[in-house]
Amino acid sequence: MTAHTQRRRTLVVGALAATLVAATVGLAAPQTASAATTSDEGWLRVGHLSPDTKGVDVELSSLSGGKTVFELDDVTYGQVSKYQELPVGTYVLSMRASDAPDSTPVISTDVTVDGGDASTVVAYGKNSDLKTTAFTDDLQQPGDGKAKLRLVQAATTAKKVDVSTSEGTAVAEGAAFGTATKYATVDAGKWTLDVSGSGQEGTAKVDLAGNTVSTLFVLDDSKGDLTVVPVTDAAATAATPSGGVQTGGGGAAADRPMTEAIHAAIAALRSLSR
């Protein structure tokens, strides 16, 4: 394996109605909110949330000098990377079509890494109006028996969405497209979530482990409805907490078995980007 290849990591894709899992391979992730305590380092991860944008190669380079910091190959819809520890500074994030690596980037934007902070940078929206935004992540864990979560609304078929438990407890109300809700602390355990907006509906089952922090990404599914893709941001039980949900593809395939349901969900999400 060449040094260039070793720099690259296969991203992990979210699954429809999947249980939250912690991946132990790929880019390093902070174990707790205090992991990046020095003033000269921060954390960054990247997500591809544009349903009609084909697979892209992601490159992050320093604004000063243009040195490549890390690269990700063939990132497809619904994939969220694990966190990368980076020196404080400003970087250029570029995404190019995987089948045309020398083409003009489909999107290029500056991102800033602040000392001790974690951020999630996503590309979202339709390809004809692709946008990027950076969300500040709060990885302070809530303690045993509790789970902390927020919602990122990236479904293009709904301007606003509501998410509630099957018992009727509201998780998010009127979450606008391209925004993230505030974090909420809930009891750990298995939840059935109902999501609705602009006449679209969806259901997802998630298992929120105790003392974890998670982001629920609302995305389009292959039928034009809504789905919730859960991603573990920080977990006390993992040596390297997950920044994304594991898939059966790439270098992560041999580490954990995948269920048929997760494989089917991945296929459904990927069909949107073809």
MIRO-757710 format. One record per residue: residue number from 0; residue in one letter; z, y, x of N, C-alpha, C in turn. Coordinates in Angstrom, 3 decimals. Last residue first. Example, Ala and Ser with C-alpha at 12.3 -4.5 7.8 and 13.67 -1.06 7.14 Angstrom:
! residues 2
PT  num  residuo      n.pz      n.py      n.px     ca.pz     ca.py     ca.px      c.pz      c.py      c.px
PT    1        S     7.080    -2.250    12.850     7.140    -1.060    13.670     7.870     0.030    12.900
PT    0        A     7.800    -5.690    13.190     7.800    -4.500    12.300     7.800    -3.300    13.200
END
This chain:
! residues 274
PT  num  residuo      n.pz      n.py      n.px     ca.pz     ca.py     ca.px      c.pz      c.py      c.px
PT  273        R    -8.344     7.695   -27.245    -9.638     7.120   -26.870   -10.774     7.819   -27.608
PT  272        S    -5.896     8.477   -28.091    -6.471     9.229   -26.985    -7.810     8.674   -26.548
PT  271        L    -5.068     6.769   -30.089    -5.312     8.156   -30.448    -6.045     8.917   -29.358
PT  270        S    -4.455     4.405   -28.910    -5.723     4.476   -29.626    -6.062     5.904   -30.010
PT  269        R    -1.887     4.677   -27.945    -2.996     4.870   -27.011    -4.331     5.006   -27.716
PT  268        L    -0.379     4.069   -30.232    -0.358     5.416   -29.670    -1.551     5.663   -28.763
PT  267        A    -1.020     1.347   -30.561    -1.305     2.308   -31.624    -1.339     3.723   -31.104
PT  266        A    -0.097     0.221   -28.195    -1.520     0.158   -28.504    -1.893     1.172   -29.568
PT  265        I     2.644     0.689   -28.502     1.924     1.319   -27.403     0.426     1.342   -27.689
PT  264        A     3.169    -0.979   -30.681     3.348     0.466   -30.808     2.593     1.204   -29.725
PT  263        A     2.673    -3.482   -29.600     1.840    -3.020   -30.706     1.945    -1.514   -30.871
PT  262        H     4.727    -3.590   -27.680     3.331    -3.637   -27.259     2.407    -3.115   -28.355
PT  261        I     6.915    -3.582   -29.425     6.709    -2.450   -28.534     5.277    -2.426   -28.032
PT  260        A     6.574    -6.049   -30.698     6.579    -4.824   -31.487     6.317    -3.611   -30.620
PT  259        E     6.844    -7.924   -28.718     5.524    -7.737   -29.303     5.462    -6.445   -30.099
PT  258        T     8.925    -6.641   -26.041     8.711    -7.338   -27.298     7.317    -7.069   -27.816
PT  257        M     9.076    -7.198   -22.542     8.742    -6.328   -23.659     8.544    -7.162   -24.918
PT  256        P    11.390    -7.583   -19.804    10.469    -8.123   -20.803    10.256    -7.129   -21.931
PT  255        R    11.316    -5.695   -16.768    11.997    -6.014   -18.017    10.986    -6.555   -19.017
PT  254        D     9.786    -5.776   -14.389    11.222    -5.558   -14.328    11.954    -5.913   -15.607
PT  253        A     7.070    -5.931   -14.361     7.801    -7.136   -13.991     9.309    -6.984   -14.122
PT  252        A     6.079    -3.357   -15.032     5.889    -4.498   -15.927     6.802    -5.665   -15.611
PT  251        A     6.074    -1.120   -13.529     7.315    -1.430   -14.233     7.252    -2.750   -14.978
PT  250        G     3.566    -0.650   -12.495     4.560    -1.240   -11.624     5.838    -1.625   -12.325
PT  249        G     1.619    -1.224   -15.519     1.859    -0.680   -14.203     2.960    -1.384   -13.446
PT  248        G     3.203    -1.886   -18.740     2.091    -1.601   -17.843     2.542    -1.158   -16.474
PT  247        G     5.040    -2.185   -20.714     4.657    -3.385   -19.992     3.582    -3.128   -18.969
PT  246        T     7.424     0.550   -20.517     6.304    -0.168   -21.107     6.007    -1.396   -20.276
PT  245        Q    10.466     2.369   -21.231     9.689     1.424   -20.426     8.545     0.799   -21.195
PT  244        V    10.740     5.786   -21.826    10.885     4.449   -22.372     9.938     3.501   -21.659
PT  243        G    12.336     8.002   -19.466    11.273     7.607   -20.367    11.490     6.189   -20.829
PT  242        G    14.236     8.355   -17.682    13.622     9.582   -18.149    12.504     9.254   -19.102
PT  241        S    17.244     6.465   -17.386    15.834     6.562   -17.750    15.440     7.976   -18.101
PT  240        P    19.422     6.558   -14.535    19.138     6.682   -15.957    17.675     6.964   -16.243
PT  239        T    20.184     4.457   -12.297    19.192     5.531   -12.324    18.742     5.695   -13.764
PT  238        A    22.283     2.891   -13.170    22.360     3.480   -11.834    21.373     4.627   -11.701
PT  237        A    23.597     3.260   -16.466    22.478     2.928   -15.582    22.641     3.609   -14.236
PT  236        T    25.599     4.131   -18.125    25.575     2.710   -17.795    24.484     2.333   -16.809
PT  235        A    25.318     6.752   -18.781    26.386     6.424   -17.843    26.288     4.990   -17.349
PT  234        A    22.233     8.384   -18.928    23.048     7.273   -19.413    24.067     6.889   -18.359
PT  233        A    19.823    10.711   -20.100    20.910    10.390   -19.172    21.774     9.305   -19.784
PT  232        D    17.596    10.450   -21.796    17.603    11.452   -20.737    18.652    11.139   -19.676
PT  231        T    15.606     8.161   -23.415    16.938     8.370   -22.853    16.854     9.355   -21.693
PT  230        V    13.624     8.822   -26.172    13.650     8.756   -24.707    15.067     9.040   -24.237
PT  229        P    11.879     7.756   -29.085    13.139     8.094   -28.418    13.063     7.893   -26.908
PT  228        V     9.586     8.982   -31.196     9.630     8.255   -29.930    10.905     8.655   -29.191
PT  227        V     8.711     8.754   -34.499     9.725     9.277   -33.589     9.772     8.383   -32.363
PT  226        T     5.753     9.681   -36.298     6.622     8.693   -35.684     7.608     9.398   -34.766
PT  225        L     3.691    10.316   -39.152     4.611    10.764   -38.115     5.398     9.580   -37.553
PT  224        D     0.179     9.647   -39.734     1.535     9.939   -40.172     2.391    10.339   -38.972
PT  223        G    -2.212     8.822   -38.784    -2.106    10.204   -39.207    -0.765    10.578   -39.778
PT  222        K    -2.166     6.337   -37.763    -2.615     6.454   -39.147    -2.555     7.885   -39.665
PT  221        S    -1.076     6.442   -35.258    -2.496     6.122   -35.347    -3.051     6.249   -36.755
PT  220        D     1.137     9.342   -35.378     0.839     7.941   -35.148    -0.639     7.676   -35.427
PT  219        D     2.274    12.212   -33.623     1.346    11.627   -34.595     1.226    10.135   -34.322
PT  218        L     5.840    12.598   -32.920     4.427    12.547   -32.563     3.595    12.059   -33.735
PT  217        V     8.848    13.788   -31.791     8.092    13.537   -33.012     6.606    13.676   -32.680
PT  216        F    11.161    12.512   -29.597     9.875    13.194   -29.667     9.177    12.809   -30.972
PT  215        L    14.423    12.909   -28.952    13.566    12.263   -29.932    12.277    13.072   -30.047
PT  214        T    16.349    12.414   -26.104    15.414    13.306   -26.782    14.556    12.472   -27.718
PT  213        S    19.833    11.818   -25.304    18.477    11.382   -25.642    17.673    12.521   -26.251
PT  212        V    22.552    10.710   -23.449    21.837    11.888   -23.923    20.389    11.477   -24.149
PT  211        T    25.483     8.631   -23.930    24.107     8.891   -23.508    23.609    10.198   -24.091
PT  210        N    27.865     7.383   -24.785    27.869     8.248   -23.600    26.463     8.441   -23.033
PT  209        G    26.492     4.433   -26.307    27.570     5.380   -26.093    27.436     6.126   -24.777
PT  208        A    23.065     4.294   -27.422    24.211     3.767   -26.694    25.264     4.853   -26.495
PT  207        L    21.343     4.160   -30.247    21.902     5.160   -29.346    23.164     4.606   -28.697
PT  206        D    18.551     2.854   -31.275    19.874     2.361   -30.914    20.433     3.294   -29.848
PT  205        V    16.422     3.502   -34.046    16.852     3.774   -32.680    18.264     3.244   -32.482
PT  204        K    13.599     3.238   -36.018    14.929     2.691   -35.771    15.272     2.926   -34.306
PT  203        A    11.771     5.443   -38.121    12.005     4.841   -36.806    13.431     4.323   -36.738
PT  202        T     9.159     6.500   -40.265    10.496     5.927   -40.112    10.612     5.312   -38.723
PT  201        G     7.398     9.218   -41.877     7.523     8.141   -40.903     8.959     7.677   -40.824
PT  200        E     4.941    11.334   -43.484     6.238    10.676   -43.387     6.220     9.597   -42.316
PT  199        Q     3.491    14.416   -44.593     3.462    13.224   -43.752     4.875    12.639   -43.669
PT  198        G     3.695    16.824   -45.905     3.187    15.692   -46.645     3.114    14.395   -45.866
PT  197        S     4.923    18.440   -44.007     3.540    18.717   -44.414     2.903    17.523   -45.109
PT  196        G     7.210    15.881   -43.089     6.737    17.243   -42.905     5.282    17.369   -43.279
PT  195        S     9.801    13.629   -42.001     8.819    14.091   -42.973     8.430    15.529   -42.670
PT  194        V    11.521    10.704   -41.034    10.937    11.968   -40.624     9.857    12.354   -41.620
PT  193        D    14.454     8.855   -40.844    13.311     9.200   -41.684    12.820    10.582   -41.275
PT  192        L    15.971     6.402   -38.849    15.627     7.804   -39.025    14.388     7.947   -39.893
PT  191        T    18.681     4.394   -38.482    17.349     4.426   -39.071    17.048     5.877   -39.416
PT  190        W    20.614     3.543   -35.615    20.263     4.507   -36.641    18.869     4.209   -37.172
PT  189        K    23.321     2.045   -34.042    21.956     1.880   -34.526    21.710     2.808   -35.706
PT  188        G    25.361     4.136   -31.838    25.063     2.997   -32.701    23.615     2.968   -33.131
PT  187        A    27.677     6.898   -31.614    26.747     5.943   -31.019    26.501     4.796   -31.991
PT  186        D    27.806     9.793   -33.630    28.393     8.506   -33.274    27.320     7.601   -32.666
PT  185        V    26.557    12.808   -32.023    26.708    11.885   -33.162    27.425    10.631   -32.686
PT  184        T    25.869    16.112   -31.253    26.641    14.932   -30.872    26.902    14.095   -32.114
PT  183        A    22.818    17.794   -30.580    23.879    17.460   -31.521    24.580    16.204   -31.026
PT  182        Y    21.033    20.490   -29.090    21.626    19.154   -28.997    22.725    18.999   -30.043
PT  181        K    18.497    22.268   -30.922    19.708    22.216   -30.118    20.219    20.777   -30.087
PT  180        T    15.003    21.308   -30.785    16.227    21.687   -31.466    17.380    21.751   -30.466
PT  179        A    12.037    22.695   -29.491    13.103    21.701   -29.346    14.333    22.207   -30.087
PT  178        T     8.589    23.154   -30.564     9.945    23.597   -30.251    10.881    22.409   -30.078
PT  177        G     6.092    22.512   -31.536     6.190    23.042   -30.180     7.572    23.517   -29.782
PT  176        F     6.692    23.219   -34.927     5.789    22.633   -33.941     5.955    23.324   -32.588
PT  175        A    10.142    23.423   -35.953     8.782    23.952   -35.861     7.997    23.287   -34.740
PT  174        A    12.206    21.804   -38.149    11.878    21.913   -36.720    10.404    22.292   -36.566
PT  173        G    13.523    21.649   -40.649    12.551    22.702   -40.394    12.215    22.889   -38.928
PT  172        E    16.308    20.067   -39.361    15.708    20.622   -40.561    14.760    21.754   -40.176
PT  171        A    17.658    17.054   -38.070    16.940    18.303   -37.818    16.299    18.759   -39.120
PT  170        V    19.464    15.305   -39.241    19.419    15.397   -37.782    18.732    16.694   -37.371
PT  169        A    21.435    14.910   -42.102    20.360    15.674   -41.464    20.527    15.670   -39.950
PT  168        T    22.070    11.906   -43.733    22.617    12.896   -42.806    21.487    13.586   -42.058
PT  167        G    21.093     9.856   -45.311    20.923    11.219   -45.783    21.512    12.288   -44.892
PT  166        E    21.046     7.319   -44.447    22.169     7.646   -45.334    22.101     9.083   -45.829
PT  165        S    18.998     7.319   -42.682    18.743     6.658   -43.965    19.867     6.910   -44.965
PT  164        T    19.035    10.654   -41.274    19.346     9.225   -41.250    19.048     8.640   -42.624
PT  163        S    16.226    12.883   -40.841    17.549    12.541   -41.352    17.784    11.054   -41.193
PT  162        V    14.213    15.615   -40.090    14.611    14.268   -39.688    16.026    14.030   -40.194
PT  161        D    11.414    17.557   -40.916    12.821    17.272   -41.167    13.084    15.837   -40.731
PT  160        V     9.080    19.814   -39.383     9.516    18.488   -39.797    11.019    18.474   -40.054
PT  159        K     6.189    21.912   -39.564     7.636    21.759   -39.467     8.012    20.363   -39.945
PT  158        K     3.508    21.329   -39.427     3.992    22.570   -38.830     5.499    22.534   -38.627
PT  157        A     1.959    18.315   -38.665     3.026    18.960   -39.433     3.496    20.219   -38.715
PT  156        T     0.171    17.165   -36.985    -0.126    17.087   -38.411     0.925    17.775   -39.275
PT  155        T     1.038    17.148   -34.404     0.068    18.178   -34.767    -0.227    18.211   -36.258
PT  154        A     4.275    16.825   -33.218     3.274    16.248   -34.120     2.332    17.345   -34.602
PT  153        A     6.384    17.655   -31.701     5.055    17.765   -31.097     3.974    17.123   -31.959
PT  152        Q     9.544    18.657   -31.498     8.522    18.501   -32.538     7.140    18.747   -31.925
PT  151        V    12.275    17.091   -30.214    11.119    17.895   -29.818    10.006    17.619   -30.808
PT  150        L    15.741    17.027   -30.780    14.427    16.652   -31.259    13.384    17.618   -30.726
PT  149        R    18.628    15.532   -29.191    17.892    16.666   -29.726    16.518    16.159   -30.139
PT  148        L    21.927    14.067   -28.811    20.472    14.010   -28.956    19.928    15.336   -29.457
PT  147        K    24.519    12.056   -27.596    24.015    13.421   -27.778    22.497    13.365   -27.846
PT  146        A    26.976     9.845   -28.804    25.634    10.025   -28.247    25.184    11.447   -28.552
PT  145        K    30.127     8.151   -28.301    29.317     9.252   -28.808    27.947     9.247   -28.133
PT  144        G    31.549     6.224   -27.021    31.459     6.149   -28.471    30.612     7.225   -29.105
PT  143        D    32.536     8.296   -24.310    32.442     6.967   -24.912    32.402     7.048   -26.439
PT  142        G    30.617    11.361   -23.786    31.808    10.524   -23.747    31.618     9.220   -24.504
PT  141        P    28.317    12.941   -23.545    29.306    13.276   -24.571    30.573    12.436   -24.566
PT  140        Q    27.006    14.421   -20.473    27.178    13.303   -21.383    28.376    13.506   -22.308
PT  139        Q    24.725    16.854   -19.783    26.167    16.603   -19.832    26.448    15.544   -20.895
PT  138        L    22.097    17.585   -19.670    22.406    16.189   -19.403    23.895    15.893   -19.354
PT  137        D    19.953    19.506   -21.246    21.407    19.467   -21.051    21.819    18.012   -20.900
PT  136        D    16.935    21.015   -20.222    17.643    19.809   -20.636    19.134    19.913   -20.310
PT  135        T    14.617    23.320   -21.379    15.784    23.129   -20.535    16.605    21.965   -21.085
PT  134        F    11.141    22.824   -21.543    12.417    22.775   -22.249    13.540    22.557   -21.241
PT  133        A     8.112    24.497   -21.315     9.199    23.865   -20.563    10.481    23.961   -21.378
PT  132        T     4.750    23.910   -22.395     6.029    24.593   -22.510     7.061    23.807   -21.721
PT  131        T     1.273    24.363   -22.967     2.379    23.790   -22.212     3.644    24.590   -22.494
PT  130        K    -1.562    23.458   -25.034    -0.491    24.361   -24.615     0.483    23.611   -23.716
PT  129        L    -4.910    23.399   -26.155    -3.826    22.755   -25.414    -2.832    23.789   -24.902
PT  128        D    -6.924    23.425   -28.111    -5.932    24.494   -28.036    -4.686    23.987   -27.317
PT  127        S    -8.446    21.199   -27.981    -9.150    22.484   -28.064    -8.205    23.667   -27.956
PT  126        N    -6.576    19.137   -28.096    -7.242    19.411   -26.830    -7.931    20.774   -26.823
PT  125        K    -3.606    20.053   -29.929    -4.959    19.511   -29.844    -5.624    19.951   -28.551
PT  124        G    -0.291    19.717   -28.435    -1.310    20.326   -29.274    -2.646    19.626   -29.119
PT  123        Y     1.029    19.839   -25.052     1.046    19.427   -26.450    -0.040    20.161   -27.226
PT  122        A     2.689    18.988   -22.135     1.426    19.488   -22.667     1.320    18.963   -24.086
PT  121        V     5.985    19.807   -20.997     5.069    18.995   -21.786     3.782    19.745   -22.054
PT  120        V     8.719    19.458   -18.908     7.493    20.230   -19.131     6.502    19.338   -19.857
PT  119        T    12.120    19.627   -18.881    11.020    18.776   -19.311     9.832    19.670   -19.614
PT  118        S    14.670    20.102   -16.378    13.694    20.605   -17.334    12.676    19.528   -17.676
PT  117        A    17.915    20.814   -15.117    16.890    19.820   -15.417    15.974    20.374   -16.494
PT  116        D    19.588    22.592   -12.427    19.098    22.452   -13.788    18.068    21.330   -13.901
PT  115        G    20.332    23.097    -9.804    21.283    22.414   -10.658    20.824    22.176   -12.078
PT  114        G    18.122    25.815    -9.502    19.168    25.023    -8.879    20.131    24.421    -9.885
PT  113        D    14.991    25.475   -11.180    16.198    26.231   -10.875    17.283    25.298   -10.357
PT  112        V    11.599    25.520   -10.932    12.757    24.631   -10.807    13.945    25.470   -10.360
PT  111        T     8.923    26.513   -12.954     9.993    26.928   -12.048    11.133    25.921   -12.087
PT  110        V     5.402    26.254   -13.082     6.709    25.810   -13.558     7.747    26.165   -12.505
PT  109        D     2.210    27.346   -14.142     3.308    27.471   -13.192     4.601    26.983   -13.835
PT  108        T    -0.545    25.210   -15.062     0.493    26.190   -15.374     1.537    26.216   -14.273
PT  107        S    -3.496    24.019   -16.448    -2.783    24.312   -15.206    -1.776    25.413   -15.496
PT  106        I    -5.598    21.611   -17.997    -4.569    22.629   -18.102    -3.887    22.785   -16.749
PT  105        V    -7.703    20.256   -17.147    -7.681    20.548   -18.576    -6.587    21.563   -18.871
PT  104        P    -9.128    21.330   -14.042    -7.976    20.857   -14.815    -8.101    21.196   -16.292
PT  103        T   -12.448    20.357   -13.305   -11.524    21.459   -13.530   -10.346    20.950   -14.364
PT  102        S   -12.740    17.185   -11.514   -13.118    18.183   -12.520   -12.095    19.313   -12.577
PT  101        D   -12.174    15.052    -9.971   -12.590    16.271    -9.273   -12.974    17.390   -10.227
PT  100        P   -11.603    12.927   -11.701   -10.516    13.511   -10.912   -10.875    14.792   -10.166
PT   99        A   -12.401    11.789   -14.339   -13.133    12.832   -13.603   -12.137    13.584   -12.734
PT   98        D   -10.770    10.088   -15.655   -12.097     9.574   -15.345   -12.974    10.604   -14.638
PT   97        S    -8.533    11.665   -16.073    -8.429    10.553   -15.128    -9.789    10.005   -14.738
PT   96        A    -8.697    15.150   -16.112    -9.135    13.914   -16.747    -9.146    12.789   -15.722
PT   95        R    -5.760    16.748   -14.834    -7.210    16.536   -14.830    -7.537    15.218   -15.507
PT   94        M    -3.295    19.153   -14.744    -3.689    17.898   -15.369    -5.209    17.832   -15.403
PT   93        S    -0.829    20.678   -12.675    -2.220    20.546   -13.097    -2.450    19.179   -13.712
PT   92        L     1.588    22.991   -11.926     1.371    21.709   -12.574    -0.055    21.668   -13.112
PT   91        V     2.919    24.540    -9.199     1.743    24.538   -10.070     1.556    23.123   -10.605
PT   90        Y     6.230    25.956    -8.857     5.210    24.944    -8.593     4.040    25.128    -9.556
PT   89        T     8.898    27.652    -7.314     7.838    27.666    -8.320     6.726    26.715    -7.892
PT   88        G    12.258    26.370    -6.667    11.040    27.127    -6.388    10.068    27.062    -7.537
PT   87        V    14.414    23.989    -5.201    14.257    25.166    -6.050    12.979    25.903    -5.666
PT   86        P    13.126    20.677    -4.667    13.739    21.910    -4.173    13.492    23.054    -5.155
PT   85        L    13.667    18.017    -7.050    12.790    18.944    -6.332    13.585    20.119    -5.779
PT   84        E    13.565    14.828    -8.472    14.411    15.830    -7.824    13.541    16.689    -6.916
PT   83        Q    12.158    13.934   -11.484    11.922    14.057   -10.057    12.830    15.147    -9.505
PT   82        Y    12.710    11.719   -14.237    12.970    12.959   -13.523    12.648    12.835   -12.032
PT   81        K     9.911     9.891   -15.596    11.313    10.012   -15.213    11.481    11.304   -14.414
PT   80        S     7.535    11.048   -18.098     7.943    10.534   -16.789     9.452    10.522   -16.649
PT   79        V     6.165     9.913   -21.047     7.099    10.872   -20.469     7.611    10.283   -19.162
PT   78        Q     3.411     9.469   -23.226     4.112     9.094   -22.000     4.959    10.256   -21.476
PT   77        G     1.871    10.195   -25.373     3.189     9.641   -25.638     3.983     9.289   -24.407
PT   76        Y    -1.301     9.565   -23.988    -0.521    10.163   -25.067     0.796     9.416   -25.291
PT   75        T    -1.222     8.865   -20.405    -1.803     8.886   -21.738    -0.799     9.387   -22.774
PT   74        V    -2.088     9.263   -17.085    -1.028     9.506   -18.061    -1.669     9.638   -19.444
PT   73        D    -3.299     8.465   -14.540    -3.719     7.996   -15.866    -2.589     8.076   -16.885
PT   72        D    -0.689     8.951   -12.146    -2.025     8.470   -12.488    -2.155     8.091   -13.953
PT   71        L     0.866    11.671   -10.587     1.000    10.615   -11.580    -0.394    10.242   -12.070
PT   70        E     2.419    13.050    -7.682     1.238    12.808    -8.490     1.501    11.634    -9.426
PT   69        F     4.284    15.676    -6.041     4.125    14.326    -6.558     2.907    14.269    -7.463
PT   68        V     3.561    17.779    -4.263     4.926    17.271    -4.311     4.963    15.866    -4.901
PT   67        T     1.195    19.168    -2.123     1.414    18.287    -3.257     2.806    17.668    -3.174
PT   66        K     1.216    22.550    -1.140     1.542    21.176    -0.778     1.823    20.336    -2.029
PT   65        G     0.569    25.282    -1.367    -0.210    24.299    -2.107     0.075    22.852    -1.753
PT   64        G     1.662    27.593    -0.332     1.125    26.602     0.590     0.349    25.488    -0.074
PT   63        S     3.543    28.096    -3.048     3.358    28.638    -1.700     2.894    27.520    -0.764
PT   62        L     3.704    26.334    -5.127     2.906    27.546    -5.295     2.596    28.172    -3.950
PT   61        S     3.342    22.853    -4.622     4.107    24.074    -4.389     3.195    25.281    -4.507
PT   60        S     2.201    20.760    -7.311     2.098    21.272    -5.941     2.889    22.562    -5.824
PT   59        L     1.660    17.945    -9.146     2.573    19.067    -8.987     2.537    19.495    -7.532
PT   58        E    -0.680    16.440   -11.239    -0.337    16.816    -9.863     0.592    18.023    -9.898
PT   57        V    -1.823    13.781   -13.198    -0.932    14.934   -13.090    -0.605    15.191   -11.632
PT   56        D    -4.638    12.711   -14.869    -3.883    12.613   -13.626    -3.094    13.905   -13.470
PT   55        V    -4.848    11.579   -18.280    -4.954    12.613   -17.242    -4.194    12.185   -15.993
PT   54        G    -6.560    10.245   -21.091    -5.663    10.068   -19.963    -5.910    11.094   -18.876
PT   53        K    -7.546    12.753   -23.561    -7.606    11.451   -22.906    -6.616    11.386   -21.745
PT   52        T    -6.201    14.285   -26.327    -6.518    14.476   -24.911    -6.456    13.117   -24.221
PT   51        D    -5.288    14.034   -28.872    -6.718    13.824   -28.653    -7.155    14.177   -27.238
PT   50        P    -2.454    14.466   -28.734    -3.002    13.210   -29.272    -4.476    12.974   -28.995
PT   49        S    -0.377    15.415   -26.227    -1.586    15.873   -26.903    -2.373    14.671   -27.410
PT   48        L     1.785    15.039   -24.563     2.018    14.979   -25.997     0.827    15.505   -26.794
PT   47        H     3.075    13.965   -21.721     1.734    14.140   -22.290     1.857    13.938   -23.797
PT   46        G     5.647    15.395   -19.658     5.230    14.600   -20.800     3.842    14.969   -21.281
PT   45        V     7.752    15.281   -16.763     6.519    15.733   -17.388     6.168    14.814   -18.554
PT   44        R    10.725    16.674   -15.201     9.912    15.557   -15.669     8.769    16.119   -16.511
PT   43        L    12.951    17.745   -12.645    11.800    18.028   -13.499    11.144    16.723   -13.938
PT   42        W    15.822    19.353   -11.249    15.162    18.144   -11.737    14.043    18.513   -12.700
PT   41        G    16.787    20.947    -8.110    16.796    20.797    -9.561    16.020    19.551    -9.933
PT   40        E    18.455    22.526    -5.345    17.700    21.429    -5.932    17.823    21.441    -7.447
PT   39        D    20.181    24.367    -4.268    18.815    24.372    -3.770    17.976    23.211    -4.296
PT   38        S    22.761    24.178    -5.067    22.006    25.322    -5.583    20.555    25.306    -5.143
PT   37        T    23.831    20.930    -6.088    23.531    21.897    -5.058    22.634    22.977    -5.624
PT   36        T    23.990    19.155    -8.160    25.018    20.182    -8.079    24.715    21.231    -7.024
PT   35        A    22.760    17.032    -9.928    22.079    18.029    -9.120    22.993    19.243    -9.016
PT   34        A    24.784    15.756   -11.376    24.166    15.076   -10.238    23.455    16.068    -9.327
PT   33        S    25.918    16.720   -13.641    26.411    17.289   -12.393    25.771    16.662   -11.165
PT   32        A    24.845    15.260   -15.676    24.445    16.660   -15.574    24.885    17.270   -14.263
PT   31        T    24.116    12.118   -14.062    24.827    12.957   -15.003    24.356    14.381   -14.815
PT   30        Q    21.970    11.043   -12.635    22.870    10.155   -13.369    23.689    10.915   -14.393
PT   29        P    18.545    12.008   -12.573    19.938    12.356   -12.379    20.839    11.455   -13.205
PT   28        A    16.103     9.691   -11.247    16.600    10.538   -12.316    18.056    10.860   -12.071
PT   27        A    13.139     8.993    -9.325    14.593     9.037    -9.460    14.989     9.996   -10.563
PT   26        L    10.311     7.230   -10.591    10.891     8.428   -10.018    12.386     8.458   -10.279
PT   25        G    10.591     3.638   -10.624     9.830     4.870   -10.713    10.569     6.022   -10.070
PT   24        V    13.132     1.781   -12.454    12.110     1.918   -11.438    11.461     3.269   -11.589
PT   23        T    14.728     1.242   -14.583    15.376     1.331   -13.281    14.372     1.418   -12.146
PT   22        A    15.101     2.562   -17.872    14.254     2.002   -16.826    14.924     2.202   -15.484
PT   21        A    16.863     1.805   -20.683    16.957     2.556   -19.431    16.103     1.875   -18.383
PT   20        V    15.851     2.270   -24.113    16.127     1.440   -22.953    16.172     2.298   -21.721
PT   19        L    16.165     2.403   -27.597    16.253     3.132   -26.348    16.598     2.169   -25.229
PT   18        T    13.888     0.515   -29.535    15.252     0.714   -29.079    15.232     1.473   -27.773
PT   17        A    11.253     2.022   -31.498    11.742     1.214   -30.387    13.212     1.493   -30.135
PT   16        A     9.402     3.076   -33.310    10.602     2.399   -33.800    11.237     1.527   -32.736
PT   15        L     6.864     3.042   -30.931     7.211     3.263   -32.318     8.435     2.429   -32.678
PT   14        A     7.685     4.014   -27.587     7.253     2.993   -28.535     7.703     3.362   -29.930
PT   13        G     6.485     5.926   -24.716     7.385     5.677   -25.830     6.812     4.670   -26.802
PT   12        V     5.633     4.841   -21.422     5.245     5.375   -22.727     6.268     5.007   -23.787
PT   11        V     5.972     5.954   -18.042     6.329     5.018   -19.092     6.112     5.646   -20.455
PT   10        L     3.712     6.284   -15.279     4.623     6.796   -16.288     4.933     5.725   -17.326
PT    9        T     3.588     5.034   -12.042     3.080     4.885   -13.389     4.124     5.375   -14.373
PT    8        R     3.379     7.175    -9.240     4.201     6.318   -10.096     3.551     6.226   -11.464
PT    7        R     2.571     7.778    -5.878     2.208     7.778    -7.280     3.072     6.795    -8.065
PT    6        R     3.211     7.398    -3.314     3.698     8.614    -3.946     3.504     8.589    -5.441
PT    5        Q     1.927     5.100    -2.587     3.373     5.014    -2.797     3.921     6.256    -3.459
PT    4        T    -0.633     6.046    -2.128    -0.384     5.239    -3.317     1.095     5.178    -3.627
PT    3        H    -0.230     7.334     0.290    -0.688     8.103    -0.861    -0.396     7.356    -2.157
PT    2        A     0.447     5.278     1.948     1.476     6.263     1.666     1.102     7.080     0.446
PT    1        T    -0.865     2.172     0.605    -0.943     3.368     1.416     0.172     4.316     1.043
PT    0        M     0.000    -1.186     0.843     0.000     0.000     0.000     0.000     1.238     0.879
END
